[in-house]
Amino acid sequence: MNMLERMEKGVVVLQPLQRIDASVCPEFSCRLSKAVHEGSGKVLLDLSQAVFISSSTLSVLMAAQKQSLAEGGVLALCAPNQAVKDLLSVVHLENSFSIYDNYREALEALHD
């Protein structure tokens, strides 16, 4: 899976550079879970380059959110496109995550 990983201002940032569908969900799940478990407790998933996420991806996100909360951390999403926003809304998950319109806003909120 093509995904950038970095630490910025104490926040682990993951930025998928492709569609997140069933074919990459196993690797995506492992990398996200590792970031949640081994990181700073603050994980930002930058969706600015992910033009599509599947229902399998939603399951991965929910599992990572549960893991993050159990470990006292936070998992936030930023820069989702309209299709991703619509999918989250249709399945009533838009309030399950902190979702920010852009990267800088999200990073500042998590950094505080």
Sequence and secondary structure as in RCSB ss.txt:
>XXXX:A:sequence
MNMLERMEKGVVVLQPLQRIDASVCPEFSCRLSKAVHEGSGKVLLDLSQAVFISSSTLSVLMAAQKQSLAEGGVL
ALCAPNQAVKDLLSVVHLENSFSIYDNYREALEALHD
>XXXX:A:secstr
  EEEEEETTEEEEEE S B TTTHHHHHHHHHHHHHHS SEEEEE TT   B HHHHHHHHHHHHHHHHTT EE
EEE   HHHHHHHHHTT TTSSEEESSHHHHHHHHH 
